[in-house]
Amino acid sequence: MSAVLSSIPVKAQTSSGLWSIAMKRLARDKVGVISGGVVAVFLLLILASALGLVARDWSTEVGVSYANPSFLAGRENLEADAVRAAKKAVAAPPVDLSDVDPLAPRYKEWEERTKQIKTTEIERSETLPFGGDKWGRDVIKKTIKGAQASVFVGFVSAILAAFLGTLFGALAGYYGGRVSAIFEWLYNVFTSIPYILLVLAFAAVLGKGLLTVIMILGITGWTGIYRLIRAEYIKHRSREYVRAAEAIGASHNRRMFVQILPNVTHVILVQLSVHMVGFIKAEVILSFLGFGVPVEMVSWGTMLAEAQNELVIGKWWQLAAAGASMAVLVTAFSLFTDALRDALDPKLK
């Protein structure tokens, strides 16, 4: 009997890893899946903009100044009325003034030159799908191009902040003692100053520029990640697998970054998502206040800064486009981050 049992093949039992379990949990969260889909659509649109597939001609003046949206085509637009009046003046038949004006024979020549110049200009539309700005640029294309700058700043700044916070937290949590005291002092210095004042102070010193905004947000935003990673390293440094690595002669760097780091990546990933949302909003605030991206670029912040003057004359569509896009992306990213945090929490079943 025992010989028969021993001959029956036994299927090896393998336990699912943390990431496979997390992905299954995330797939069961409908809100998280939908939010992730919205974020993915935004990212694909931004990638297409970066590659020049969409919104490549966002700066082209294709409409009249403050062109109405297509669904408000019948609404009064003084700029469009002025363009129509100019066209009628050019199309009017010439008046014979040769008897009273000695320069009258030259008028026809000047008129022909004017027509040649006008034929080389782009015919500006009186309406655009979602309206135009002061210079007649398409608001939809401008919003897509603005998303590219805002999300790029948020993503790169979050990576920089996560790198600094992880490095500082790993060193402080693993070594403790004086090393931890130094980083705790640095942490207290950064957190003792109100965040927005700290950001504005760095911006006033370093000036404008895309790289400058990324450096400002990354340097000032590492503190939250640092505290979490430091706590995780304090917890993990005395566990059996780290002691075993020490017993076989593994170096401190190997124990920190090869043994412990993979076990805290879920914390880093969640914090990366959280900080990306916060940095997108921070870039919008900086650009709105004039400390953000340079003048030749466009972001959601610069669009909102322009829109505050347009509201006075009743032109609301640039504010609606930039504000709605930012609200949808930030909300979707926040919901996706919450779902990802729940999926990666080993305490939840």
FENSUL-V411299 format. One record per residue. N is the residue number from 1. RES is the residue in one letter. SS is DSSP state (a for helix, b for strand, c for the rest). PSI is psi in degrees with one decimal (999 if undefined). BURIAL is I if it has 16 or more other C-alpha atoms within 10 Angstrom, else O. Layout:
{{N	RES	SS	PSI	BURIAL} {N	RES	SS	PSI	BURIAL}}
This chain:
{{1	M	c	-44.8	O} {2	S	a	-34.6	O} {3	A	a	-37.7	O} {4	V	a	-43.2	O} {5	L	a	-37.7	O} {6	S	a	-22.0	O} {7	S	a	-11.6	O} {8	I	c	125.1	O} {9	P	c	137.5	O} {10	V	c	126.3	O} {11	K	c	129.6	O} {12	A	c	135.3	O} {13	Q	c	121.5	O} {14	T	c	135.1	O} {15	S	c	144.2	O} {16	S	c	143.6	O} {17	G	c	175.0	O} {18	L	a	-42.5	O} {19	W	a	-37.8	O} {20	S	a	-39.6	O} {21	I	a	-41.6	I} {22	A	a	-40.5	I} {23	M	a	-35.4	O} {24	K	a	-41.8	O} {25	R	a	-42.9	I} {26	L	a	-37.2	I} {27	A	a	-26.7	O} {28	R	a	-12.8	O} {29	D	c	102.6	I} {30	K	a	-40.6	O} {31	V	a	-42.3	I} {32	G	a	-40.0	I} {33	V	a	-44.6	I} {34	I	a	-43.5	O} {35	S	a	-41.7	I} {36	G	a	-36.5	I} {37	G	a	-40.9	O} {38	V	a	-43.6	I} {39	V	a	-41.3	I} {40	A	a	-38.9	O} {41	V	a	-44.3	O} {42	F	a	-45.1	I} {43	L	a	-39.3	I} {44	L	a	-39.3	O} {45	L	a	-40.5	I} {46	I	a	-39.4	I} {47	L	a	-42.6	O} {48	A	a	-36.3	I} {49	S	a	-41.5	I} {50	A	a	-33.2	I} {51	L	c	-3.0	O} {52	G	c	15.9	O} {53	L	c	-29.9	O} {54	V	c	156.4	I} {55	A	c	26.1	I} {56	R	c	-33.5	I} {57	D	c	36.8	O} {58	W	c	-28.7	I} {59	S	c	-2.5	I} {60	T	c	134.0	O} {61	E	b	90.4	I} {62	V	c	-12.6	I} {63	G	b	172.5	I} {64	V	b	166.5	I} {65	S	b	129.0	I} {66	Y	b	45.5	I} {67	A	b	136.2	I} {68	N	b	151.1	I} {69	P	b	156.7	I} {70	S	a	-33.8	O} {71	F	a	-1.5	O} {72	L	a	38.0	O} {73	A	c	-31.6	O} {74	G	c	-3.2	O} {75	R	c	146.1	O} {76	E	c	137.3	O} {77	N	c	109.8	I} {78	L	a	-35.3	O} {79	E	a	-41.6	O} {80	A	a	-37.7	I} {81	D	a	-39.8	O} {82	A	a	-38.5	O} {83	V	a	-43.4	I} {84	R	a	-39.6	O} {85	A	a	-38.1	O} {86	A	a	-38.3	O} {87	K	a	-39.8	O} {88	K	a	-37.1	O} {89	A	a	-39.2	O} {90	V	a	-36.9	O} {91	A	a	-10.4	O} {92	A	c	144.8	O} {93	P	c	145.8	O} {94	P	c	148.3	O} {95	V	c	132.8	O} {96	D	c	109.0	O} {97	L	c	18.9	O} {98	S	c	-26.1	O} {99	D	c	-26.5	O} {100	V	c	-12.7	O} {101	D	c	117.9	O} {102	P	c	-18.4	O} {103	L	c	1.4	O} {104	A	a	-38.6	O} {105	P	a	-23.1	O} {106	R	a	-16.7	O} {107	Y	a	-39.3	O} {108	K	a	-39.2	O} {109	E	a	-42.2	O} {110	W	a	-37.3	O} {111	E	a	-40.7	O} {112	E	a	-40.2	O} {113	R	a	-40.2	O} {114	T	a	-41.7	O} {115	K	a	-39.2	O} {116	Q	a	-40.3	O} {117	I	a	-42.3	O} {118	K	a	-30.6	O} {119	T	a	-22.9	O} {120	T	a	-14.6	O} {121	E	c	155.5	O} {122	I	c	131.8	O} {123	E	c	117.6	O} {124	R	c	134.7	I} {125	S	b	147.3	I} {126	E	b	-20.5	I} {127	T	b	151.6	I} {128	L	b	160.2	I} {129	P	c	-44.8	O} {130	F	c	30.5	I} {131	G	c	174.5	I} {132	G	b	166.0	I} {133	D	c	-164.6	I} {134	K	c	-33.9	I} {135	W	c	6.4	O} {136	G	c	20.0	I} {137	R	b	143.9	I} {138	D	b	123.7	I} {139	V	a	-36.1	I} {140	I	a	-48.0	I} {141	K	a	-37.2	I} {142	K	a	-37.5	I} {143	T	a	-40.9	I} {144	I	a	-44.0	I} {145	K	a	-35.3	I} {146	G	a	-34.9	I} {147	A	a	-35.3	I} {148	Q	a	-45.3	I} {149	A	a	-46.4	I} {150	S	a	-45.4	I} {151	V	a	-37.0	I} {152	F	a	-45.5	I} {153	V	a	-45.3	I} {154	G	a	-42.0	I} {155	F	a	-49.2	I} {156	V	a	-38.8	I} {157	S	a	-39.7	I} {158	A	a	-38.3	I} {159	I	a	-43.9	I} {160	L	a	-45.5	I} {161	A	a	-40.0	I} {162	A	a	-37.9	I} {163	F	a	-48.7	I} {164	L	a	-45.0	I} {165	G	a	-39.5	I} {166	T	a	-44.3	I} {167	L	a	-49.7	I} {168	F	a	-41.7	I} {169	G	a	-38.1	I} {170	A	a	-44.7	I} {171	L	a	-45.1	I} {172	A	a	-42.9	I} {173	G	a	-33.7	I} {174	Y	a	-47.8	I} {175	Y	a	-37.0	O} {176	G	c	-159.5	I} {177	G	a	-133.4	O} {178	R	a	-36.2	O} {179	V	a	-46.0	O} {180	S	a	-38.1	I} {181	A	a	-38.7	O} {182	I	a	-47.1	O} {183	F	a	-31.8	I} {184	E	a	-38.4	I} {185	W	a	-44.1	O} {186	L	a	-40.7	O} {187	Y	a	-44.7	I} {188	N	a	-34.3	O} {189	V	a	-46.2	O} {190	F	a	-38.0	I} {191	T	a	-12.6	O} {192	S	a	-18.3	O} {193	I	c	132.7	O} {194	P	c	136.2	O} {195	Y	a	-46.2	O} {196	I	a	-35.2	O} {197	L	a	-37.3	O} {198	L	a	-43.9	I} {199	V	a	-45.4	I} {200	L	a	-34.3	I} {201	A	a	-45.9	O} {202	F	a	-40.4	I} {203	A	a	-38.8	I} {204	A	a	-32.7	O} {205	V	a	-44.6	O} {206	L	a	-20.9	O} {207	G	c	-168.7	I} {208	K	c	170.7	I} {209	G	c	147.6	I} {210	L	a	-46.4	I} {211	L	a	-36.1	O} {212	T	a	-43.5	I} {213	V	a	-41.9	I} {214	I	a	-44.9	I} {215	M	a	-42.4	I} {216	I	a	-49.8	I} {217	L	a	-38.1	I} {218	G	a	-41.3	I} {219	I	a	-33.5	I} {220	T	a	-7.9	I} {221	G	c	11.5	I} {222	W	c	-11.6	I} {223	T	a	-40.9	I} {224	G	a	-43.1	I} {225	I	a	-38.3	I} {226	Y	a	-46.9	I} {227	R	a	-42.3	I} {228	L	a	-44.4	I} {229	I	a	-38.9	I} {230	R	a	-44.6	I} {231	A	a	-39.3	O} {232	E	a	-40.6	I} {233	Y	a	-36.2	I} {234	I	a	-37.4	I} {235	K	a	-39.1	O} {236	H	a	-23.0	I} {237	R	c	-22.1	I} {238	S	c	10.4	O} {239	R	c	164.5	O} {240	E	a	-41.6	O} {241	Y	a	-31.5	O} {242	V	a	-40.0	I} {243	R	a	-38.2	O} {244	A	a	-39.7	O} {245	A	a	-37.3	O} {246	E	a	-37.8	O} {247	A	a	-31.5	O} {248	I	c	5.5	O} {249	G	c	18.4	O} {250	A	c	140.9	I} {251	S	c	168.4	O} {252	H	a	-41.9	O} {253	N	a	-40.0	O} {254	R	a	-41.3	O} {255	R	a	-38.6	I} {256	M	a	-48.0	I} {257	F	a	-12.2	O} {258	V	a	-37.9	O} {259	Q	a	-50.4	I} {260	I	a	-42.8	I} {261	L	a	-44.9	I} {262	P	a	-24.4	O} {263	N	a	-5.0	O} {264	V	a	10.2	O} {265	T	a	-30.0	O} {266	H	a	-35.3	I} {267	V	a	-43.3	I} {268	I	a	-42.3	I} {269	L	a	-44.6	I} {270	V	a	-44.7	I} {271	Q	a	-32.8	I} {272	L	a	-44.1	I} {273	S	a	-43.1	I} {274	V	a	-45.3	I} {275	H	a	-31.5	I} {276	M	a	-43.0	I} {277	V	a	-46.5	I} {278	G	a	-36.7	I} {279	F	a	-30.0	I} {280	I	a	-45.1	I} {281	K	a	-37.6	I} {282	A	a	-39.5	I} {283	E	a	-39.9	I} {284	V	a	-42.5	I} {285	I	a	-45.3	I} {286	L	a	-44.8	I} {287	S	a	-36.0	I} {288	F	a	-37.1	I} {289	L	a	-4.8	O} {290	G	c	10.1	I} {291	F	c	7.7	I} {292	G	c	-129.2	I} {293	V	c	154.8	I} {294	P	c	168.2	O} {295	V	c	-35.6	O} {296	E	c	-6.8	O} {297	M	c	166.7	O} {298	V	c	140.5	I} {299	S	c	173.0	I} {300	W	a	-33.1	I} {301	G	a	-44.4	I} {302	T	a	-33.0	I} {303	M	a	-42.1	I} {304	L	a	-34.7	I} {305	A	a	-40.6	I} {306	E	a	-36.3	I} {307	A	a	-26.7	I} {308	Q	a	-31.2	O} {309	N	a	-30.0	O} {310	E	a	-28.6	I} {311	L	a	-29.7	O} {312	V	a	-33.1	O} {313	I	a	14.3	O} {314	G	c	16.1	O} {315	K	c	97.5	I} {316	W	c	-9.0	I} {317	W	a	-30.5	I} {318	Q	a	-39.2	I} {319	L	a	-42.7	I} {320	A	a	-41.5	O} {321	A	a	-49.6	I} {322	A	a	-44.0	I} {323	G	a	-43.4	I} {324	A	a	-41.5	O} {325	S	a	-45.5	I} {326	M	a	-41.5	I} {327	A	a	-42.6	O} {328	V	a	-46.0	O} {329	L	a	-46.2	I} {330	V	a	-41.7	I} {331	T	a	-45.9	I} {332	A	a	-41.4	I} {333	F	a	-38.5	I} {334	S	a	-44.4	I} {335	L	a	-39.5	I} {336	F	a	-38.4	I} {337	T	a	-40.7	I} {338	D	a	-43.0	I} {339	A	a	-38.9	I} {340	L	a	-38.5	I} {341	R	a	-42.1	I} {342	D	a	-37.5	I} {343	A	a	-33.3	I} {344	L	a	-3.7	I} {345	D	c	112.5	O} {346	P	c	-15.1	O} {347	K	c	-19.2	O} {348	L	c	143.1	O} {349	K	c	999	O}}
